[in-house]
Structure formats: C-alpha cells, structure tokens
C-alpha cells in the first residue's frame, strides 16, 4: 500500500476555492505487468462550494482501473504490446479515446489559450490523426496521456463517463 500526497497547492477545479484535506480513501489499479496496487489518496473538500475532490497521481486516469502507461501503449499502438488486459478491455480503451480525442484536443487548445492570453493556432500542415494532433501539444514521449489528463481534469473539463450518473 502506498500513500499519495502532492506537494503542490491545490485549488478547486470547479470554483477556484481553497481545498482542505478531509480524509483519505483506497484506490486500486492494475499495473502494466498485471500486479494489483493499492494507493491511499487524499480526499479534499472545497471550502467555498463544499465539493469533494480526490488527489490522483499521474499514473492514474479517472475511472480507469489500469495504469495510464498501459492505456497509452494500447492507444499509441506500440509494437510488442506488453499490457496485461483482455481484448474487450483493450477495445474499450481504443473506443474511449477515439470518442474523446477531439474533445481532449479542444480542451488543451482552450487551456493553452487561457494561460498564454493569446489565440492558439493549429499548424497549417495538420498531422493525419487526432493522436498526432494531441502529441503536437503534449509531446509523444512516455507519459503523454498523463499530460492530457492532468490539465483537463484540473480545469474541470473531465467528462463523466460512469453510467451510474446517467440515470435520472
């Protein structure tokens, strides 16, 4: 079991208020070799809007049970794939990313425009795939998925995909 604690100052992604630690919870994930790892992550409550947030490390993707390294290997179509996941899980990851790639790209462009205080222009010679266009913003080195997840989640742009919240 590992305890996760960030050294960064946090603010609420919803309203910008200060976050206060109110407890912790266990969060499991499956590593790239198939081992199950348990993390203890902090629960943070916004002092303004009272919403609860969980402090996830870069190795996790919200609502995914495998580490981000495994998911990015599958999405990138790396040769000699060493991911321990069944074929249906791999197909769901690919479908999930294809469905959200354009959204992630738009979020990254919006975040960049907000923080650079200027318009972000796409290159005129756009690469072929959505993944290549995303890589133009976050790089294609190891950890590119974490470099997408962190700003999108911290800007409160993460799309809720859990079906339990879809019912009325």
Contact map, one row per residue, 1 for C-alpha under 8 A:
111000000000000000000000000000000000111100000000000000000000000000000000000000000000000000000000000000000000000000000000000000000000000000000000000000000000000000000000
111100000000000000000000000000000000011100000000000000000000000000000000000000000000000000000000000000000000000000000000000000000000000000000000000000000000000000000000
111110000000000000000000000000000000001110000000000000000000000000000000000000000000000000000000000000000000000000000000000000000000000000000000000000000000000000000000
011111000000000000000000000000000000001111000000000000111000000000000000000000000000000000000000000000000000000000000000000000000000000000000000000000000000000000000000
001111100000000000000000000000000000000011000000000000100000000000000000000000000000000000000000000000000000000000000000000000000000000000000000000000000000000000000000
000111110000000000000000000000000000000000000000000000100000000000000000000000000000000000000000000000000000000000000000000000000000000000000000000000000000000000000000
000011111000000000000000000000000000000000000000000000000000000000000000000000000000000000000000000000000000000000000000000000000000000000000000000000000000000000000000
000001111100000000000000000000000000000000000000000000000000000000000000000000000000000000000000000000000000000000000000000000000000000000000000000000000000000000000000
000000111110000000000000000000000000000000000000000000000000000000000000000000000000000000000000000000000000000000000000000000000000000000000000000000000000000000000000
000000011111000001100000000000000000000000000000000000000000000000000000000000000000000000000000000000000000000000000000000000000000000000000000000000000000000000000000
000000001111100111100000000000000000000000000100000000000000000000000000000000000000000000000000000000000000000000000000000000000000000000000000000000000000000000000000
000000000111111111100000000000000000000000000100000010000000000000000000000000000000000000000000000000000000000000000000000000000000000000000000000000000000000000000000
000000000011111100000000000000000000000000000000000000000000000000000000000000000000000000000000000000000000000000000000000000000000000000000000000000001111000000000000
000000000001111100000000000000000000000000000000000000000000000000000000000000000000000000000000000000000000000000000000000000000000000000000000000000000011000000000000
000000000001111110000000000000000000000000000001100000000000000000000000000000000000000000000000000000000000000000000000000000000000000000000000000000000000000000000000
000000000011111111000000000000000000000000000000000000000000000000000000000000000000000000000000000000000000000000000000000000000000000000000000000000000000000000000000
000000000011001111100000000000000000000000000111100000000000000000000000000000000000000000000000000000000000000000000000000000000000000000000000000000000000000000000000
000000000111000111110000000000000000000000000111000000000000000000000000000000000000000000000000000000000000000000000000000000000000000000000000000000000000000000000000
000000000111000011111000000000000000000000011110000000000000000000000000000000000000000000000000000000000000000000000000000000000000000000000000000000000000000000000000
000000000000000001111100000000000000000000011110000000000000000000000000000000000000000000000000000000000000000000000000000000000000000000000000000000000000000000000000
000000000000000000111110000000000000000001111000000000000000000000000000000000000000000000000000000000000000000000000000000000000000000000000000000000000000000000000000
000000000000000000011111000000000000000001111000000000000000000000000000000000000000000000000000000000000000000000000000000000000000000000000000000000000000000000000000
000000000000000000001111100000000000000001110000000000000000000000000000000000000000000000000000000000000000000000000000000000000000000000000000000000000000000000000000
000000000000000000000111110000000000000111100000000000000000000000000000000000000000000000000000000000000000000000000000000000000000000000000000000000000000000000000000
000000000000000000000011111000000000000111100000000000000000000000000000000000000000000000000000000000000000000000000000000000000000000000000000000000000000000000000000
000000000000000000000001111100000000011110000000000000000000000000000000000000000000000000000000000000000000000000000000000000000000000000000000000000000000000000000000
000000000000000000000000111110000000011110000000000000000000000000000000000000000000000000000000000000000000000000000000000000000000000000000000000000000000000000000000
000000000000000000000000011111000001111000000000000000000000000010000000000000000000000000000000000000000000000000000000000000000000000000000000000000000000000000000000
000000000000000000000000001111100001110000000000000000000001000011100000000000000000000000000000000000000000000000000000000000000000000000000000000000000000000000000000
000000000000000000000000000111111111100000000000000000000000000011100000000000000000000000000000000000000000000000000000000000000000000000000000000000000000000000000000
000000000000000000000000000011111111100000000000000000000000000001100100000000000000000000000000000000000000000000000000000000000000000000000000000000000000000000000000
000000000000000000000000000001111110000000000000000000000000000001101100000000000111000000000000000000000000000000000000000000000000000000000000000000000000000000000000
000000000000000000000000000001111110000000000000000000000000000000000000000000000111000000000000000000000000000000000000000000000000000000000000000000000000000000000000
000000000000000000000000000001111111000000000000000000000000000000000000000000000011100000000000000000000000000000000000000000000000000000000000000000000000000000000000
000000000000000000000000000001111111100000000000000000000000000000000000000000000000000000000000000000000000000000000000000000000000000000000000000000000000000000000000
000000000000000000000000000111100111110000000000000000000000000000000000000000000000000000000000000000000000000000000000000000000000000000000000000000000000000000000000
100000000000000000000000000111100011111000000000000000000000000000000000000000000000000000000000000000000000000000000000000000000000000000000000000000000000000000000000
110000000000000000000000011110000001111100000000000000000000000000000000000000000000000000000000000000000000000000000000000000000000000000000000000000000000000000000000
111100000000000000000000011100000000111110000000000000000000000000000000000000000000000000000000000000000000000000000000000000000000000000000000000000000000000000000000
111100000000000000000001111000000000011111000000000000000000000000000000000000000000000000000000000000000000000000000000000000000000000000000000000000000000000000000000
001110000000000000000001111000000000001111100000000001110000000000000000000000000000000000000000000000000000000000000000000000000000000000000000000000000000000000000000
000110000000000000001111100000000000000111110000000001100000000000000000000000000000000000000000000000000000000000000000000000000000000000000000000000000000000000000000
000000000000000000001111100000000000000011111000000111100000000000000000000000000000000000000000000000000000000000000000000000000000000000000000000000000000000000000000
000000000000000000111110000000000000000001111100000111100000000000000000000000000000000000000000000000000000000000000000000000000000000000000000000000000000000000000000
000000000000000000111100000000000000000000111110011110000000000000000000000000000000000000000000000000000000000000000000000000000000000000000000000000000000000000000000
000000000011000011110000000000000000000000011111111110000000000000000000000000000000000000000000000000000000000000000000000000000000000000000000000000000000000000000000
000000000000000011110000000000000000000000001111110000000000000000000000000000000000000000000000000000000000000000000000000000000000000000000000000000000000000000000000
000000000000001011000000000000000000000000000111110000000000000000000000000000000000000000000000000000000000000000000000000000000000000000000000000000000000000000000000
000000000000001010000000000000000000000000000111111000000000000000000000000000000000000000000000000000000000000000000000000000000000000000000000000000000000000000000000
000000000000000000000000000000000000000000001111111100000000000000000000000000000000000000000000000000000000000000000000000000000000000000000000000000000000000000000000
000000000000000000000000000000000000000000001100111110000000000000000000000000000000000000000000000000000000000000000000000000000000000000000000000000000000000000000000
000000000000000000000000000000000000000000111100011111000000000000000000000000000000000000000000000000000000000000000000000000000000000000000000000000000000000000000000
000000000001000000000000000000000000000000111100001111100000000000000000000000000000000000000000000000000000000000000000000000000000000000000000000000000000000000000000
000000000000000000000000000000000000000011110000000111110000000000000000000000000000000000000000000000000000000000000000000000000000000000000000000000000000000000000000
000111000000000000000000000000000000000011110000000011111000000000000000000000000000000000000000000000000000000000000000000000000000000000000000000000000000000000000000
000100000000000000000000000000000000000010000000000001111101010000000000000000000000000000000000000000000000000000000000000000000000000000000000000000000000000000000000
000100000000000000000000000000000000000000000000000000111111000000000000000000000000000000000000000000000000000000000000000000000000000000000000000000000000000000000000
000000000000000000000000000000000000000000000000000000011111100000010000000000000000000000000000000000000000000000000000000000000000000000000000010011000000000000000000
000000000000000000000000000000000000000000000000000000001111100000111000000000000000000000000000000000000000000000000000000000000000000000000000010000000000000000000000
000000000000000000000000000010000000000000000000000000011111110111110000000000000000000000000000000000000000000000000000000000000000000000000000010000000000000000000000
000000000000000000000000000000000000000000000000000000000111111111110000000000000000000000000000000000000000000000000000000000000000000000000000010010000000000000000000
000000000000000000000000000000000000000000000000000000010001111100000000000000000000000000000000000000000000000000000000000000000000000000000000000000000000000000000000
000000000000000000000000000000000000000000000000000000000000111110000000000000000000000000000000000000000000000000000000000000000000000000000000000000000000000011000000
000000000000000000000000000000000000000000000000000000000001111111100000000000000000000000000000000000000000000000000000000000000000000000000000000000000000000000000000
000000000000000000000000000111000000000000000000000000000001101111100000000000000000000000000000000000000000000000000000000000000000000000000000000000000000000000000000
000000000000000000000000000011110000000000000000000000000001100111110110000000000000000000000000000000000000000000000000000000000000000000000000000000000000000000000000
000000000000000000000000000011110000000000000000000000000011100111111110000000000000000000000000000000000000000000000000000000000000000000000000000000000000000000000000
000000000000000000000000000000000000000000000000000000000111100001111111000000000000000000000000000000000000000000000000000000000000000000000010110000000000000000000000
000000000000000000000000000000010000000000000000000000000010000000111111100000000000000000000000000000000000000000000000000000000000000000000110100000000000000000000000
000000000000000000000000000000110000000000000000000000000000000001111111110000000010000000000000000000000000000000000000000000000000000000000000000000000000000000000000
000000000000000000000000000000000000000000000000000000000000000001111111111000000000000001001000000000000000000000000000000000000000000000000000000000000000000000000000
000000000000000000000000000000000000000000000000000000000000000000011111111100000000000000000000000000000000000000000000000000000000000000000011100000000000000000000000
000000000000000000000000000000000000000000000000000000000000000000001111111111001010000000000000000000000000000000000000000000000000000000000000000000000000000000000000
000000000000000000000000000000000000000000000000000000000000000000000111111111001010000001001100000000000000000000000000000000000000000000000000000000000000000000000000
000000000000000000000000000000000000000000000000000000000000000000000011111111000000000000001100100000000000000000000000000000000000000000000000000000000000000000000000
000000000000000000000000000000000000000000000000000000000000000000000001111111000000000000000000000000000000000000000000000000000010000000000000000000000000000000000000
000000000000000000000000000000000000000000000000000000000000000000000000111111101000000000000000000000000000000000000000000000000000000000000000000000000000000000000000
000000000000000000000000000000000000000000000000000000000000000000000000111111111000000000000000000000000000000000000000000000000000000000000000000000000000000000000000
000000000000000000000000000000000000000000000000000000000000000000000000000011111000000000000000000000000000000000000000000000000000000000000000000000000000000000000000
000000000000000000000000000000000000000000000000000000000000000000000000000001111100000000000000000000000000000000000000000000000000000000000000000000000000000000000000
000000000000000000000000000000000000000000000000000000000000000000000000110011111110000000000000000000000000000000000000000000000000000000000000000000000000000000000000
000000000000000000000000000000011000000000000000000000000000000000000000000000011111000000000000000000000000000000000000000000000000000000000000000000000000000000000000
000000000000000000000000000000011100000000000000000000000000000000000100110000001111100000000000000000000000000000000000000000000000000000000000000000000000000000000000
000000000000000000000000000000011100000000000000000000000000000000000000000000000111110000000000000000000000000000000000000000000000000000000000000000000000000000000000
000000000000000000000000000000000100000000000000000000000000000000000000000000000011111011000000000000000000000000000000000000000000000000000000000000000000000000000000
000000000000000000000000000000000000000000000000000000000000000000000000000000000001111111000000000000000000000000000000000000000000000000000000000000000000000000000000
000000000000000000000000000000000000000000000000000000000000000000000000000000000000111111100000000000000000000000000000000000000000000000000000000000000000000000000000
000000000000000000000000000000000000000000000000000000000000000000000000000000000000011111110000000000000000000000000000000000000000000000000000000000000000000000000000
000000000000000000000000000000000000000000000000000000000000000000000000000000000000111111111000000000000000000000000000000000000000000000000000000000000000000000000000
000000000000000000000000000000000000000000000000000000000000000000000010010000000000111111111100000000000000000000000000000000000000000000000000000000000000000000000000
000000000000000000000000000000000000000000000000000000000000000000000000000000000000001111111110000000000000000000000000000000000000000000000000000000000000000000000000
000000000000000000000000000000000000000000000000000000000000000000000000000000000000000111111111000000000000000000000000000000000000000000000000000000000000000000000000
000000000000000000000000000000000000000000000000000000000000000000000010011000000000000011111111100000000000000000000000000000000000000000000000000000000000000000000000
000000000000000000000000000000000000000000000000000000000000000000000000011000000000000001111111110000000000000000000000000000000000000000000000000000000000000000000000
000000000000000000000000000000000000000000000000000000000000000000000000000000000000000000111111111000000000000000000000000000000000000000000000000000000000000000000000
000000000000000000000000000000000000000000000000000000000000000000000000000000000000000000011111111100000000000000000000000000000000000000000000000000000000000000000000
000000000000000000000000000000000000000000000000000000000000000000000000001000000000000000001111111110000000000000000000000000000000000000000000000000000000000000000000
000000000000000000000000000000000000000000000000000000000000000000000000000000000000000000000111111111000000000000000000000000000000000000000000000000000000000000000000
000000000000000000000000000000000000000000000000000000000000000000000000000000000000000000000011111111000000000000000000000000000000000000000000000000000000000000000000
000000000000000000000000000000000000000000000000000000000000000000000000000000000000000000000001111111110000000000000000000000000000000000000000000000000000000000000000
000000000000000000000000000000000000000000000000000000000000000000000000000000000000000000000000111111111000000000000000000000000110010000000000000000000000000000000000
000000000000000000000000000000000000000000000000000000000000000000000000000000000000000000000000011111111100000000000000000000000100000000000000000000000000000000000000
000000000000000000000000000000000000000000000000000000000000000000000000000000000000000000000000000111111110000000000000000000000000000000000000000000000000000000000000
000000000000000000000000000000000000000000000000000000000000000000000000000000000000000000000000000111111111000000000000000000000000010000000000000100010000000000000000
000000000000000000000000000000000000000000000000000000000000000000000000000000000000000000000000000011111111100000000000000000000100110000000000000000000000000000000000
000000000000000000000000000000000000000000000000000000000000000000000000000000000000000000000000000001111111110000000000000000000000000000000000000000000000000000000000
000000000000000000000000000000000000000000000000000000000000000000000000000000000000000000000000000000111111111000000000000000000000000000000000000000010000100000000000
000000000000000000000000000000000000000000000000000000000000000000000000000000000000000000000000000000011111111100000000000000000000000010000000000100110000000000000000
000000000000000000000000000000000000000000000000000000000000000000000000000000000000000000000000000000001111111110000001000000000000000000000000000000000000000000000000
000000000000000000000000000000000000000000000000000000000000000000000000000000000000000000000000000000000111111111000000000000000000000000000000000000000000000000000000
000000000000000000000000000000000000000000000000000000000000000000000000000000000000000000000000000000000011111111100000000000000000000000000000000000100010000000000000
000000000000000000000000000000000000000000000000000000000000000000000000000000000000000000000000000000000001111111110001000000000000000000000000000000000000000000000000
000000000000000000000000000000000000000000000000000000000000000000000000000000000000000000000000000000000000111111111111000000000000000000000000000000000000000000000000
000000000000000000000000000000000000000000000000000000000000000000000000000000000000000000000000000000000000011111111100000000000000000000000000000000000000000000000000
000000000000000000000000000000000000000000000000000000000000000000000000000000000000000000000000000000000000001111111000000000000000000000000000000000000000000000000000
000000000000000000000000000000000000000000000000000000000000000000000000000000000000000000000000000000000000000111111110000000000000000000000000000000000000000000000000
000000000000000000000000000000000000000000000000000000000000000000000000000000000000000000000000000000000000000011111110000000000000000000000000000000000000000000000000
000000000000000000000000000000000000000000000000000000000000000000000000000000000000000000000000000000000000000011011111000000000000000000000000000000000000000000000000
000000000000000000000000000000000000000000000000000000000000000000000000000000000000000000000000000000000000000010011111100000000000000000000000000000000000000000000000
000000000000000000000000000000000000000000000000000000000000000000000000000000000000000000000000000000000000100110000111110000000000000000000000000000000000000000000000
000000000000000000000000000000000000000000000000000000000000000000000000000000000000000000000000000000000000000000000011111000000000000000000000000000000000000000000000
000000000000000000000000000000000000000000000000000000000000000000000000000000000000000000000000000000000000000000000001111101000000000000000000000000000000000000000000
000000000000000000000000000000000000000000000000000000000000000000000000000000000000000000000000000000000000000000000000111111000000000000000000000000000000000000000000
000000000000000000000000000000000000000000000000000000000000000000000000000000000000000000000000000000000000000000000000011111000000000000000000000000000000000000000000
000000000000000000000000000000000000000000000000000000000000000000000000000000000000000000000000000000000000000000000000001111100000000000000000000000000000000000000000
000000000000000000000000000000000000000000000000000000000000000000000000000000000000000000000000000000000000000000000000011111110000100000000000000000000000000000000000
000000000000000000000000000000000000000000000000000000000000000000000000000000000000000000000000000000000000000000000000000011111101100000000000000000000000000000000000
000000000000000000000000000000000000000000000000000000000000000000000000000000000000000000000000000000000000000000000000000001111101100000000000000000000000000000000000
000000000000000000000000000000000000000000000000000000000000000000000000000000000000000000000000000000000000000000000000000000111111100000000000000000000000000000000000
000000000000000000000000000000000000000000000000000000000000000000000000000000000000000000000000000011001000000000000000000000111111110000000000000000000000000000000000
000000000000000000000000000000000000000000000000000000000000000000000000000100000000000000000000000010000000000000000000000000001111111000000000000000000000000000000000
000000000000000000000000000000000000000000000000000000000000000000000000000000000000000000000000000000000000000000000000000000111111111100000000000000000000000000000000
000000000000000000000000000000000000000000000000000000000000000000000000000000000000000000000000000000001000000000000000000001111111111110000000000000000000000000000000
000000000000000000000000000000000000000000000000000000000000000000000000000000000000000000000000000010011000000000000000000000000111111111100000000000000000000000000000
000000000000000000000000000000000000000000000000000000000000000000000000000000000000000000000000000000000000000000000000000000000011111111110001000000000000000000000000
000000000000000000000000000000000000000000000000000000000000000000000000000000000000000000000000000000000000000000000000000000000001111111110000000000000000000000000000
000000000000000000000000000000000000000000000000000000000000000000000000000000000000000000000000000000000001000000000000000000000000111111100000000000000000000000000000
000000000000000000000000000000000000000000000000000000000000000000000000000000000000000000000000000000000000000000000000000000000000011111110001001100000000000000000000
000000000000000000000000000000000000000000000000000000000000000000000000000000000000000000000000000000000000000000000000000000000000011111111001000000000000000000000000
000000000000000000000000000000000000000000000000000000000000000000000000000000000000000000000000000000000000000000000000000000000000001101111101000000000000000000000000
000000000000000000000000000000000000000000000000000000000000000000000000000000000000000000000000000000000000000000000000000000000000000000111111000000000000000000000000
000000000000000000000000000000000000000000000000000000000000000000001000000000000000000000000000000000000000000000000000000000000000000000011111000000000000000000000000
000000000000000000000000000000000000000000000000000000000000000000011001000000000000000000000000000000000000000000000000000000000000000000001111111000000000000000000000
000000000000000000000000000000000000000000000000000000000000000000000001000000000000000000000000000000000000000000000000000000000000001001111111111100000000000000000000
000000000000000000000000000000000000000000000000000000000000000000011001000000000000000000000000000000000000000000000000000000000000000000000011111110000000000000000000
000000000000000000000000000000000000000000000000000000000111100000010000000000000000000000000000000000000000000000000000000000000000000000000011111111000000000000000000
000000000000000000000000000000000000000000000000000000000000000000000000000000000000000000000000000000000000000000000000000000000000000001000011111111100000000000000000
000000000000000000000000000000000000000000000000000000000000000000000000000000000000000000000000000000010001000000000000000000000000000001000001111111110000000000000000
000000000000000000000000000000000000000000000000000000000100100000000000000000000000000000000000000000000000000000000000000000000000000000000000111111111000010000000000
000000000000000000000000000000000000000000000000000000000100000000000000000000000000000000000000000000000000000000000000000000000000000000000000011111111100000000000000
000000000000000000000000000000000000000000000000000000000000000000000000000000000000000000000000000000000001001000000000000000000000000000000000001111111110000000000000
000000000000000000000000000000000000000000000000000000000000000000000000000000000000000000000000000000010011000000000000000000000000000000000000000111111111110000000000
000000000000100000000000000000000000000000000000000000000000000000000000000000000000000000000000000000000000000000000000000000000000000000000000000011111111110000000000
000000000000100000000000000000000000000000000000000000000000000000000000000000000000000000000000000000000000000000000000000000000000000000000000000001111111100000000000
000000000000110000000000000000000000000000000000000000000000000000000000000000000000000000000000000000000000001000000000000000000000000000000000000000111111110000000000
000000000000110000000000000000000000000000000000000000000000000000000000000000000000000000000000000000000000000000000000000000000000000000000000000000011111110000000000
000000000000000000000000000000000000000000000000000000000000000000000000000000000000000000000000000000000010000000000000000000000000000000000000000000011111111000000000
000000000000000000000000000000000000000000000000000000000000000000000000000000000000000000000000000000000000000000000000000000000000000000000000000010011011111100000000
000000000000000000000000000000000000000000000000000000000000000000000000000000000000000000000000000000000000000000000000000000000000000000000000000000000000111110000000
000000000000000000000000000000000000000000000000000000000000000000000000000000000000000000000000000000000000000000000000000000000000000000000000000000000000011111000000
000000000000000000000000000000000000000000000000000000000000001000000000000000000000000000000000000000000000000000000000000000000000000000000000000000000000001111100000
000000000000000000000000000000000000000000000000000000000000001000000000000000000000000000000000000000000000000000000000000000000000000000000000000000000000000111111100
000000000000000000000000000000000000000000000000000000000000000000000000000000000000000000000000000000000000000000000000000000000000000000000000000000000000000011111110
000000000000000000000000000000000000000000000000000000000000000000000000000000000000000000000000000000000000000000000000000000000000000000000000000000000000000001111110
000000000000000000000000000000000000000000000000000000000000000000000000000000000000000000000000000000000000000000000000000000000000000000000000000000000000000001111111
000000000000000000000000000000000000000000000000000000000000000000000000000000000000000000000000000000000000000000000000000000000000000000000000000000000000000001111111
000000000000000000000000000000000000000000000000000000000000000000000000000000000000000000000000000000000000000000000000000000000000000000000000000000000000000000111111
000000000000000000000000000000000000000000000000000000000000000000000000000000000000000000000000000000000000000000000000000000000000000000000000000000000000000000001111
